[in-house]
């Protein structure tokens, strides 16, 4: 994912937390390629990319309900460091994490 020609595209993505099952459930650190949602069965969803660990040059695309997605307070490099270290360098505390809402603020990392 961090191939030199693709670096600009990856850095344009935003790190997000995806709470599978809603807030307070299992969380996955992922990349959000764009802030806009898509509609699936009448509900807004975000497409997110979950990198593979420990070498995050690939991953899987998952369509997640928008209300389960919250912007992560980190840069793309922090997300990649977390995956490369297999969680050893993951944030010790998530600060200022509000409950997921139906919309994600369009802010780039």
Secondary structure as UniProt FT lines:
FT   HELIX           4..6
FT   HELIX           7..11
FT   STRAND          14..20
FT   TURN            23..24
FT   STRAND          26..32
FT   STRAND          38..40
FT   TURN            41..42
FT   STRAND          43..51
FT   STRAND          59..65
FT   HELIX           66..68
FT   STRAND          69..71
FT   HELIX           76..84
FT   TURN            85..89
//
